[in-house]
Amino acid sequence: MGKSRDANDERYRERERRDKDYRKQLPGEDEDPLPPPVEPIHVEEKPKRNDPCPCGSGKKYKLCCGK
């Protein structure tokens, strides 16, 4: 019977150690809160070859700034 009690004590100590290590990873009350989420960057769509040039020249993009 003494052997099973030692095994139970060992499992208990091992679980306590794992729980303690896990709690170290969690943010504490005295730590700074997480920053607010960042808005995703929206990139304007690049003009296609036959679209009018965005510089305002009136030419097609492929003949003006697309070269």
mmCIF file of the N, C-alpha and C atoms, coordinates in Angstrom:
data_MODEL
# 
_entry.id   MODEL 
# 
loop_
_atom_site.group_PDB 
_atom_site.id 
_atom_site.type_symbol 
_atom_site.label_atom_id 
_atom_site.label_alt_id 
_atom_site.label_comp_id 
_atom_site.label_asym_id 
_atom_site.label_entity_id 
_atom_site.label_seq_id 
_atom_site.pdbx_PDB_ins_code 
_atom_site.Cartn_x 
_atom_site.Cartn_y 
_atom_site.Cartn_z 
_atom_site.occupancy 
_atom_site.B_iso_or_equiv 
_atom_site.pdbx_formal_charge 
_atom_site.auth_seq_id 
_atom_site.auth_comp_id 
_atom_site.auth_asym_id 
_atom_site.auth_atom_id 
_atom_site.pdbx_PDB_model_num 
ATOM 1   N N  . MET A 1 1  ? 0.809  -1.197 0.000   1.00 0.00 ? 1  MET A N  1 
ATOM 2   C CA . MET A 1 1  ? 0.000  0.000  0.000   1.00 0.00 ? 1  MET A CA 1 
ATOM 3   C C  . MET A 1 1  ? 0.851  1.258  0.000   1.00 0.00 ? 1  MET A C  1 
ATOM 4   N N  . GLY A 1 2  ? 2.007  1.201  0.606   1.00 0.00 ? 2  GLY A N  1 
ATOM 5   C CA . GLY A 1 2  ? 2.862  2.377  0.667   1.00 0.00 ? 2  GLY A CA 1 
ATOM 6   C C  . GLY A 1 2  ? 3.323  2.817  -0.715  1.00 0.00 ? 2  GLY A C  1 
ATOM 7   N N  . LYS A 1 3  ? 3.446  1.848  -1.634  1.00 0.00 ? 3  LYS A N  1 
ATOM 8   C CA . LYS A 1 3  ? 3.922  2.169  -2.980  1.00 0.00 ? 3  LYS A CA 1 
ATOM 9   C C  . LYS A 1 3  ? 2.900  3.004  -3.750  1.00 0.00 ? 3  LYS A C  1 
ATOM 10  N N  . SER A 1 4  ? 1.622  2.676  -3.644  1.00 0.00 ? 4  SER A N  1 
ATOM 11  C CA . SER A 1 4  ? 0.600  3.419  -4.377  1.00 0.00 ? 4  SER A CA 1 
ATOM 12  C C  . SER A 1 4  ? 0.473  4.838  -3.817  1.00 0.00 ? 4  SER A C  1 
ATOM 13  N N  . ARG A 1 5  ? 0.654  4.975  -2.517  1.00 0.00 ? 5  ARG A N  1 
ATOM 14  C CA . ARG A 1 5  ? 0.581  6.316  -1.921  1.00 0.00 ? 5  ARG A CA 1 
ATOM 15  C C  . ARG A 1 5  ? 1.719  7.183  -2.421  1.00 0.00 ? 5  ARG A C  1 
ATOM 16  N N  . ASP A 1 6  ? 2.918  6.635  -2.549  1.00 0.00 ? 6  ASP A N  1 
ATOM 17  C CA . ASP A 1 6  ? 4.056  7.386  -3.083  1.00 0.00 ? 6  ASP A CA 1 
ATOM 18  C C  . ASP A 1 6  ? 3.802  7.784  -4.531  1.00 0.00 ? 6  ASP A C  1 
ATOM 19  N N  . ALA A 1 7  ? 3.202  6.901  -5.307  1.00 0.00 ? 7  ALA A N  1 
ATOM 20  C CA . ALA A 1 7  ? 2.897  7.204  -6.704  1.00 0.00 ? 7  ALA A CA 1 
ATOM 21  C C  . ALA A 1 7  ? 1.865  8.325  -6.782  1.00 0.00 ? 7  ALA A C  1 
ATOM 22  N N  . ASN A 1 8  ? 0.855  8.300  -5.927  1.00 0.00 ? 8  ASN A N  1 
ATOM 23  C CA . ASN A 1 8  ? -0.144 9.364  -5.912  1.00 0.00 ? 8  ASN A CA 1 
ATOM 24  C C  . ASN A 1 8  ? 0.478  10.707 -5.517  1.00 0.00 ? 8  ASN A C  1 
ATOM 25  N N  . ASP A 1 9  ? 1.356  10.676 -4.523  1.00 0.00 ? 9  ASP A N  1 
ATOM 26  C CA . ASP A 1 9  ? 2.033  11.909 -4.098  1.00 0.00 ? 9  ASP A CA 1 
ATOM 27  C C  . ASP A 1 9  ? 2.893  12.460 -5.234  1.00 0.00 ? 9  ASP A C  1 
ATOM 28  N N  . GLU A 1 10 ? 3.560  11.574 -5.936  1.00 0.00 ? 10 GLU A N  1 
ATOM 29  C CA . GLU A 1 10 ? 4.412  12.003 -7.054  1.00 0.00 ? 10 GLU A CA 1 
ATOM 30  C C  . GLU A 1 10 ? 3.568  12.624 -8.164  1.00 0.00 ? 10 GLU A C  1 
ATOM 31  N N  . ARG A 1 11 ? 2.433  12.003 -8.503  1.00 0.00 ? 11 ARG A N  1 
ATOM 32  C CA . ARG A 1 11 ? 1.544  12.568 -9.525  1.00 0.00 ? 11 ARG A CA 1 
ATOM 33  C C  . ARG A 1 11 ? 0.991  13.919 -9.084  1.00 0.00 ? 11 ARG A C  1 
ATOM 34  N N  . TYR A 1 12 ? 0.664  14.029 -7.803  1.00 0.00 ? 12 TYR A N  1 
ATOM 35  C CA . TYR A 1 12 ? 0.150  15.294 -7.278  1.00 0.00 ? 12 TYR A CA 1 
ATOM 36  C C  . TYR A 1 12 ? 1.202  16.401 -7.405  1.00 0.00 ? 12 TYR A C  1 
ATOM 37  N N  . ARG A 1 13 ? 2.442  16.113 -7.026  1.00 0.00 ? 13 ARG A N  1 
ATOM 38  C CA . ARG A 1 13 ? 3.524  17.105 -7.122  1.00 0.00 ? 13 ARG A CA 1 
ATOM 39  C C  . ARG A 1 13 ? 3.803  17.480 -8.579  1.00 0.00 ? 13 ARG A C  1 
ATOM 40  N N  . GLU A 1 14 ? 3.748  16.494 -9.472  1.00 0.00 ? 14 GLU A N  1 
ATOM 41  C CA . GLU A 1 14 ? 3.973  16.759 -10.892 1.00 0.00 ? 14 GLU A CA 1 
ATOM 42  C C  . GLU A 1 14 ? 2.874  17.668 -11.449 1.00 0.00 ? 14 GLU A C  1 
ATOM 43  N N  . ARG A 1 15 ? 1.631  17.403 -11.075 1.00 0.00 ? 15 ARG A N  1 
ATOM 44  C CA . ARG A 1 15 ? 0.527  18.244 -11.554 1.00 0.00 ? 15 ARG A CA 1 
ATOM 45  C C  . ARG A 1 15 ? 0.637  19.660 -10.986 1.00 0.00 ? 15 ARG A C  1 
ATOM 46  N N  . GLU A 1 16 ? 0.993  19.797 -9.733  1.00 0.00 ? 16 GLU A N  1 
ATOM 47  C CA . GLU A 1 16 ? 1.181  21.114 -9.128  1.00 0.00 ? 16 GLU A CA 1 
ATOM 48  C C  . GLU A 1 16 ? 2.284  21.889 -9.856  1.00 0.00 ? 16 GLU A C  1 
ATOM 49  N N  . ARG A 1 17 ? 3.368  21.205 -10.208 1.00 0.00 ? 17 ARG A N  1 
ATOM 50  C CA . ARG A 1 17 ? 4.470  21.855 -10.915 1.00 0.00 ? 17 ARG A CA 1 
ATOM 51  C C  . ARG A 1 17 ? 4.011  22.344 -12.288 1.00 0.00 ? 17 ARG A C  1 
ATOM 52  N N  . ARG A 1 18 ? 3.245  21.493 -13.023 1.00 0.00 ? 18 ARG A N  1 
ATOM 53  C CA . ARG A 1 18 ? 2.748  21.894 -14.342 1.00 0.00 ? 18 ARG A CA 1 
ATOM 54  C C  . ARG A 1 18 ? 1.776  23.070 -14.226 1.00 0.00 ? 18 ARG A C  1 
ATOM 55  N N  . ASP A 1 19 ? 0.892  23.042 -13.228 1.00 0.00 ? 19 ASP A N  1 
ATOM 56  C CA . ASP A 1 19 ? -0.044 24.145 -13.024 1.00 0.00 ? 19 ASP A CA 1 
ATOM 57  C C  . ASP A 1 19 ? 0.689  25.440 -12.705 1.00 0.00 ? 19 ASP A C  1 
ATOM 58  N N  . LYS A 1 20 ? 1.726  25.352 -11.892 1.00 0.00 ? 20 LYS A N  1 
ATOM 59  C CA . LYS A 1 20 ? 2.509  26.539 -11.531 1.00 0.00 ? 20 LYS A CA 1 
ATOM 60  C C  . LYS A 1 20 ? 3.209  27.109 -12.764 1.00 0.00 ? 20 LYS A C  1 
ATOM 61  N N  . ASP A 1 21 ? 3.765  26.249 -13.603 1.00 0.00 ? 21 ASP A N  1 
ATOM 62  C CA . ASP A 1 21 ? 4.416  26.707 -14.842 1.00 0.00 ? 21 ASP A CA 1 
ATOM 63  C C  . ASP A 1 21 ? 3.410  27.357 -15.777 1.00 0.00 ? 21 ASP A C  1 
ATOM 64  N N  . TYR A 1 22 ? 2.207  26.791 -15.842 1.00 0.00 ? 22 TYR A N  1 
ATOM 65  C CA . TYR A 1 22 ? 1.165  27.351 -16.713 1.00 0.00 ? 22 TYR A CA 1 
ATOM 66  C C  . TYR A 1 22 ? 0.734  28.727 -16.221 1.00 0.00 ? 22 TYR A C  1 
ATOM 67  N N  . ARG A 1 23 ? 0.573  28.866 -14.909 1.00 0.00 ? 23 ARG A N  1 
ATOM 68  C CA . ARG A 1 23 ? 0.144  30.161 -14.361 1.00 0.00 ? 23 ARG A CA 1 
ATOM 69  C C  . ARG A 1 23 ? 1.180  31.253 -14.604 1.00 0.00 ? 23 ARG A C  1 
ATOM 70  N N  . LYS A 1 24 ? 2.446  30.896 -14.724 1.00 0.00 ? 24 LYS A N  1 
ATOM 71  C CA . LYS A 1 24 ? 3.492  31.882 -15.021 1.00 0.00 ? 24 LYS A CA 1 
ATOM 72  C C  . LYS A 1 24 ? 3.298  32.485 -16.410 1.00 0.00 ? 24 LYS A C  1 
ATOM 73  N N  . GLN A 1 25 ? 2.697  31.736 -17.336 1.00 0.00 ? 25 GLN A N  1 
ATOM 74  C CA . GLN A 1 25 ? 2.507  32.201 -18.702 1.00 0.00 ? 25 GLN A CA 1 
ATOM 75  C C  . GLN A 1 25 ? 1.339  33.169 -18.824 1.00 0.00 ? 25 GLN A C  1 
ATOM 76  N N  . LEU A 1 26 ? 0.383  33.118 -17.904 1.00 0.00 ? 26 LEU A N  1 
ATOM 77  C CA . LEU A 1 26 ? -0.804 33.953 -17.978 1.00 0.00 ? 26 LEU A CA 1 
ATOM 78  C C  . LEU A 1 26 ? -0.474 35.378 -17.521 1.00 0.00 ? 26 LEU A C  1 
ATOM 79  N N  . PRO A 1 27 ? -1.112 36.406 -18.126 1.00 0.00 ? 27 PRO A N  1 
ATOM 80  C CA . PRO A 1 27 ? -0.857 37.770 -17.676 1.00 0.00 ? 27 PRO A CA 1 
ATOM 81  C C  . PRO A 1 27 ? -1.427 37.971 -16.273 1.00 0.00 ? 27 PRO A C  1 
ATOM 82  N N  . GLY A 1 28 ? -0.679 38.664 -15.453 1.00 0.00 ? 28 GLY A N  1 
ATOM 83  C CA . GLY A 1 28 ? -1.115 38.927 -14.085 1.00 0.00 ? 28 GLY A CA 1 
ATOM 84  C C  . GLY A 1 28 ? -1.910 40.215 -13.992 1.00 0.00 ? 28 GLY A C  1 
ATOM 85  N N  . GLU A 1 29 ? -2.464 40.468 -12.820 1.00 0.00 ? 29 GLU A N  1 
ATOM 86  C CA . GLU A 1 29 ? -3.256 41.672 -12.619 1.00 0.00 ? 29 GLU A CA 1 
ATOM 87  C C  . GLU A 1 29 ? -2.395 42.926 -12.653 1.00 0.00 ? 29 GLU A C  1 
ATOM 88  N N  . ASP A 1 30 ? -1.137 42.810 -12.256 1.00 0.00 ? 30 ASP A N  1 
ATOM 89  C CA . ASP A 1 30 ? -0.263 43.988 -12.203 1.00 0.00 ? 30 ASP A CA 1 
ATOM 90  C C  . ASP A 1 30 ? 0.423  44.278 -13.541 1.00 0.00 ? 30 ASP A C  1 
ATOM 91  N N  . GLU A 1 31 ? 0.232  43.438 -14.540 1.00 0.00 ? 31 GLU A N  1 
ATOM 92  C CA . GLU A 1 31 ? 0.860  43.657 -15.845 1.00 0.00 ? 31 GLU A CA 1 
ATOM 93  C C  . GLU A 1 31 ? -0.012 44.559 -16.710 1.00 0.00 ? 31 GLU A C  1 
ATOM 94  N N  . ASP A 1 32 ? 0.612  45.203 -17.700 1.00 0.00 ? 32 ASP A N  1 
ATOM 95  C CA . ASP A 1 32 ? -0.116 46.060 -18.616 1.00 0.00 ? 32 ASP A CA 1 
ATOM 96  C C  . ASP A 1 32 ? -1.094 45.230 -19.438 1.00 0.00 ? 32 ASP A C  1 
ATOM 97  N N  . PRO A 1 33 ? -2.269 45.794 -19.755 1.00 0.00 ? 33 PRO A N  1 
ATOM 98  C CA . PRO A 1 33 ? -3.214 45.050 -20.593 1.00 0.00 ? 33 PRO A CA 1 
ATOM 99  C C  . PRO A 1 33 ? -2.706 44.951 -22.021 1.00 0.00 ? 33 PRO A C  1 
ATOM 100 N N  . LEU A 1 34 ? -3.283 44.044 -22.765 1.00 0.00 ? 34 LEU A N  1 
ATOM 101 C CA . LEU A 1 34 ? -2.884 43.865 -24.160 1.00 0.00 ? 34 LEU A CA 1 
ATOM 102 C C  . LEU A 1 34 ? -3.285 45.097 -24.966 1.00 0.00 ? 34 LEU A C  1 
ATOM 103 N N  . PRO A 1 35 ? -2.499 45.464 -25.988 1.00 0.00 ? 35 PRO A N  1 
ATOM 104 C CA . PRO A 1 35 ? -2.861 46.626 -26.801 1.00 0.00 ? 35 PRO A CA 1 
ATOM 105 C C  . PRO A 1 35 ? -4.135 46.346 -27.603 1.00 0.00 ? 35 PRO A C  1 
ATOM 106 N N  . PRO A 1 36 ? -4.817 47.413 -28.031 1.00 0.00 ? 36 PRO A N  1 
ATOM 107 C CA . PRO A 1 36 ? -6.031 47.186 -28.817 1.00 0.00 ? 36 PRO A CA 1 
ATOM 108 C C  . PRO A 1 36 ? -5.688 46.563 -30.164 1.00 0.00 ? 36 PRO A C  1 
ATOM 109 N N  . PRO A 1 37 ? -6.626 45.854 -30.782 1.00 0.00 ? 37 PRO A N  1 
ATOM 110 C CA . PRO A 1 37 ? -6.342 45.232 -32.073 1.00 0.00 ? 37 PRO A CA 1 
ATOM 111 C C  . PRO A 1 37 ? -6.050 46.285 -33.139 1.00 0.00 ? 37 PRO A C  1 
ATOM 112 N N  . VAL A 1 38 ? -5.201 45.927 -34.076 1.00 0.00 ? 38 VAL A N  1 
ATOM 113 C CA . VAL A 1 38 ? -4.769 46.831 -35.129 1.00 0.00 ? 38 VAL A CA 1 
ATOM 114 C C  . VAL A 1 38 ? -5.683 46.678 -36.340 1.00 0.00 ? 38 VAL A C  1 
ATOM 115 N N  . GLU A 1 39 ? -6.048 47.803 -36.949 1.00 0.00 ? 39 GLU A N  1 
ATOM 116 C CA . GLU A 1 39 ? -6.858 47.767 -38.161 1.00 0.00 ? 39 GLU A CA 1 
ATOM 117 C C  . GLU A 1 39 ? -6.020 47.209 -39.307 1.00 0.00 ? 39 GLU A C  1 
ATOM 118 N N  . PRO A 1 40 ? -6.575 46.349 -40.144 1.00 0.00 ? 40 PRO A N  1 
ATOM 119 C CA . PRO A 1 40 ? -5.811 45.827 -41.281 1.00 0.00 ? 40 PRO A CA 1 
ATOM 120 C C  . PRO A 1 40 ? -5.534 46.929 -42.300 1.00 0.00 ? 40 PRO A C  1 
ATOM 121 N N  . ILE A 1 41 ? -4.414 46.816 -42.976 1.00 0.00 ? 41 ILE A N  1 
ATOM 122 C CA . ILE A 1 41 ? -4.019 47.791 -43.987 1.00 0.00 ? 41 ILE A CA 1 
ATOM 123 C C  . ILE A 1 41 ? -4.767 47.474 -45.277 1.00 0.00 ? 41 ILE A C  1 
ATOM 124 N N  . HIS A 1 42 ? -5.449 48.483 -45.816 1.00 0.00 ? 42 HIS A N  1 
ATOM 125 C CA . HIS A 1 42 ? -6.166 48.315 -47.074 1.00 0.00 ? 42 HIS A CA 1 
ATOM 126 C C  . HIS A 1 42 ? -5.357 48.983 -48.180 1.00 0.00 ? 42 HIS A C  1 
ATOM 127 N N  . VAL A 1 43 ? -4.921 48.203 -49.136 1.00 0.00 ? 43 VAL A N  1 
ATOM 128 C CA . VAL A 1 43 ? -4.140 48.709 -50.258 1.00 0.00 ? 43 VAL A CA 1 
ATOM 129 C C  . VAL A 1 43 ? -5.091 48.987 -51.411 1.00 0.00 ? 43 VAL A C  1 
ATOM 130 N N  . GLU A 1 44 ? -4.948 50.177 -51.990 1.00 0.00 ? 44 GLU A N  1 
ATOM 131 C CA . GLU A 1 44 ? -5.788 50.487 -53.138 1.00 0.00 ? 44 GLU A CA 1 
ATOM 132 C C  . GLU A 1 44 ? -5.400 49.572 -54.295 1.00 0.00 ? 44 GLU A C  1 
ATOM 133 N N  . GLU A 1 45 ? -6.386 49.201 -55.061 1.00 0.00 ? 45 GLU A N  1 
ATOM 134 C CA . GLU A 1 45 ? -6.145 48.303 -56.170 1.00 0.00 ? 45 GLU A CA 1 
ATOM 135 C C  . GLU A 1 45 ? -5.352 49.034 -57.253 1.00 0.00 ? 45 GLU A C  1 
ATOM 136 N N  . LYS A 1 46 ? -4.320 48.392 -57.766 1.00 0.00 ? 46 LYS A N  1 
ATOM 137 C CA . LYS A 1 46 ? -3.494 48.969 -58.819 1.00 0.00 ? 46 LYS A CA 1 
ATOM 138 C C  . LYS A 1 46 ? -4.319 49.020 -60.114 1.00 0.00 ? 46 LYS A C  1 
ATOM 139 N N  . PRO A 1 47 ? -4.202 50.114 -60.883 1.00 0.00 ? 47 PRO A N  1 
ATOM 140 C CA . PRO A 1 47 ? -4.987 50.183 -62.123 1.00 0.00 ? 47 PRO A CA 1 
ATOM 141 C C  . PRO A 1 47 ? -4.539 49.105 -63.114 1.00 0.00 ? 47 PRO A C  1 
ATOM 142 N N  . LYS A 1 48 ? -5.484 48.627 -63.870 1.00 0.00 ? 48 LYS A N  1 
ATOM 143 C CA . LYS A 1 48 ? -5.183 47.613 -64.877 1.00 0.00 ? 48 LYS A CA 1 
ATOM 144 C C  . LYS A 1 48 ? -4.619 48.311 -66.113 1.00 0.00 ? 48 LYS A C  1 
ATOM 145 N N  . ARG A 1 49 ? -4.102 47.528 -67.042 1.00 0.00 ? 49 ARG A N  1 
ATOM 146 C CA . ARG A 1 49 ? -3.417 48.084 -68.216 1.00 0.00 ? 49 ARG A CA 1 
ATOM 147 C C  . ARG A 1 49 ? -4.276 49.064 -69.018 1.00 0.00 ? 49 ARG A C  1 
ATOM 148 N N  . ASN A 1 50 ? -5.549 48.746 -69.229 1.00 0.00 ? 50 ASN A N  1 
ATOM 149 C CA . ASN A 1 50 ? -6.382 49.558 -70.100 1.00 0.00 ? 50 ASN A CA 1 
ATOM 150 C C  . ASN A 1 50 ? -7.243 50.578 -69.351 1.00 0.00 ? 50 ASN A C  1 
ATOM 151 N N  . ASP A 1 51 ? -7.058 50.708 -68.055 1.00 0.00 ? 51 ASP A N  1 
ATOM 152 C CA . ASP A 1 51 ? -7.779 51.727 -67.295 1.00 0.00 ? 51 ASP A CA 1 
ATOM 153 C C  . ASP A 1 51 ? -7.145 53.093 -67.546 1.00 0.00 ? 51 ASP A C  1 
ATOM 154 N N  . PRO A 1 52 ? -7.901 54.168 -67.335 1.00 0.00 ? 52 PRO A N  1 
ATOM 155 C CA . PRO A 1 52 ? -7.297 55.498 -67.465 1.00 0.00 ? 52 PRO A CA 1 
ATOM 156 C C  . PRO A 1 52 ? -6.221 55.690 -66.400 1.00 0.00 ? 52 PRO A C  1 
ATOM 157 N N  . CYS A 1 53 ? -5.200 56.434 -66.735 1.00 0.00 ? 53 CYS A N  1 
ATOM 158 C CA . CYS A 1 53 ? -4.083 56.639 -65.822 1.00 0.00 ? 53 CYS A CA 1 
ATOM 159 C C  . CYS A 1 53 ? -4.529 57.498 -64.633 1.00 0.00 ? 53 CYS A C  1 
ATOM 160 N N  . PRO A 1 54 ? -4.134 57.121 -63.402 1.00 0.00 ? 54 PRO A N  1 
ATOM 161 C CA . PRO A 1 54 ? -4.551 57.883 -62.233 1.00 0.00 ? 54 PRO A CA 1 
ATOM 162 C C  . PRO A 1 54 ? -3.854 59.249 -62.120 1.00 0.00 ? 54 PRO A C  1 
ATOM 163 N N  . CYS A 1 55 ? -2.839 59.514 -62.943 1.00 0.00 ? 55 CYS A N  1 
ATOM 164 C CA . CYS A 1 55 ? -2.166 60.808 -62.857 1.00 0.00 ? 55 CYS A CA 1 
ATOM 165 C C  . CYS A 1 55 ? -2.997 61.918 -63.495 1.00 0.00 ? 55 CYS A C  1 
ATOM 166 N N  . GLY A 1 56 ? -4.030 61.554 -64.261 1.00 0.00 ? 56 GLY A N  1 
ATOM 167 C CA . GLY A 1 56 ? -4.921 62.559 -64.835 1.00 0.00 ? 56 GLY A CA 1 
ATOM 168 C C  . GLY A 1 56 ? -4.548 62.998 -66.227 1.00 0.00 ? 56 GLY A C  1 
ATOM 169 N N  . SER A 1 57 ? -3.648 62.308 -66.883 1.00 0.00 ? 57 SER A N  1 
ATOM 170 C CA . SER A 1 57 ? -3.228 62.708 -68.227 1.00 0.00 ? 57 SER A CA 1 
ATOM 171 C C  . SER A 1 57 ? -4.287 62.400 -69.287 1.00 0.00 ? 57 SER A C  1 
ATOM 172 N N  . GLY A 1 58 ? -5.188 61.469 -68.988 1.00 0.00 ? 58 GLY A N  1 
ATOM 173 C CA . GLY A 1 58 ? -6.205 61.082 -69.952 1.00 0.00 ? 58 GLY A CA 1 
ATOM 174 C C  . GLY A 1 58 ? -5.781 59.911 -70.822 1.00 0.00 ? 58 GLY A C  1 
ATOM 175 N N  . LYS A 1 59 ? -4.534 59.497 -70.718 1.00 0.00 ? 59 LYS A N  1 
ATOM 176 C CA . LYS A 1 59 ? -4.043 58.353 -71.480 1.00 0.00 ? 59 LYS A CA 1 
ATOM 177 C C  . LYS A 1 59 ? -4.362 57.066 -70.738 1.00 0.00 ? 59 LYS A C  1 
ATOM 178 N N  . LYS A 1 60 ? -4.195 55.951 -71.444 1.00 0.00 ? 60 LYS A N  1 
ATOM 179 C CA . LYS A 1 60 ? -4.322 54.658 -70.791 1.00 0.00 ? 60 LYS A CA 1 
ATOM 180 C C  . LYS A 1 60 ? -3.113 54.462 -69.883 1.00 0.00 ? 60 LYS A C  1 
ATOM 181 N N  . TYR A 1 61 ? -3.312 53.693 -68.821 1.00 0.00 ? 61 TYR A N  1 
ATOM 182 C CA . TYR A 1 61 ? -2.235 53.445 -67.857 1.00 0.00 ? 61 TYR A CA 1 
ATOM 183 C C  . TYR A 1 61 ? -1.031 52.800 -68.511 1.00 0.00 ? 61 TYR A C  1 
ATOM 184 N N  . LYS A 1 62 ? -1.253 51.890 -69.467 1.00 0.00 ? 62 LYS A N  1 
ATOM 185 C CA . LYS A 1 62 ? -0.149 51.165 -70.088 1.00 0.00 ? 62 LYS A CA 1 
ATOM 186 C C  . LYS A 1 62 ? 0.719  52.091 -70.946 1.00 0.00 ? 62 LYS A C  1 
ATOM 187 N N  . LEU A 1 63 ? 0.158  53.214 -71.453 1.00 0.00 ? 63 LEU A N  1 
ATOM 188 C CA . LEU A 1 63 ? 0.920  54.139 -72.296 1.00 0.00 ? 63 LEU A CA 1 
ATOM 189 C C  . LEU A 1 63 ? 1.515  55.307 -71.498 1.00 0.00 ? 63 LEU A C  1 
ATOM 190 N N  . CYS A 1 64 ? 1.099  55.473 -70.242 1.00 0.00 ? 64 CYS A N  1 
ATOM 191 C CA . CYS A 1 64 ? 1.554  56.618 -69.458 1.00 0.00 ? 64 CYS A CA 1 
ATOM 192 C C  . CYS A 1 64 ? 2.493  56.159 -68.330 1.00 0.00 ? 64 CYS A C  1 
ATOM 193 N N  . CYS A 1 65 ? 1.971  55.948 -67.171 1.00 0.00 ? 65 CYS A N  1 
ATOM 194 C CA . CYS A 1 65 ? 2.779  55.599 -65.977 1.00 0.00 ? 65 CYS A CA 1 
ATOM 195 C C  . CYS A 1 65 ? 3.069  54.106 -65.873 1.00 0.00 ? 65 CYS A C  1 
ATOM 196 N N  . GLY A 1 66 ? 2.465  53.287 -66.687 1.00 0.00 ? 66 GLY A N  1 
ATOM 197 C CA . GLY A 1 66 ? 2.654  51.847 -66.604 1.00 0.00 ? 66 GLY A CA 1 
ATOM 198 C C  . GLY A 1 66 ? 3.878  51.345 -67.347 1.00 0.00 ? 66 GLY A C  1 
ATOM 199 N N  . LYS A 1 67 ? 4.619  52.227 -67.951 1.00 0.00 ? 67 LYS A N  1 
ATOM 200 C CA . LYS A 1 67 ? 5.806  51.788 -68.716 1.00 0.00 ? 67 LYS A CA 1 
ATOM 201 C C  . LYS A 1 67 ? 6.928  51.383 -67.809 1.00 0.00 ? 67 LYS A C  1 
# 
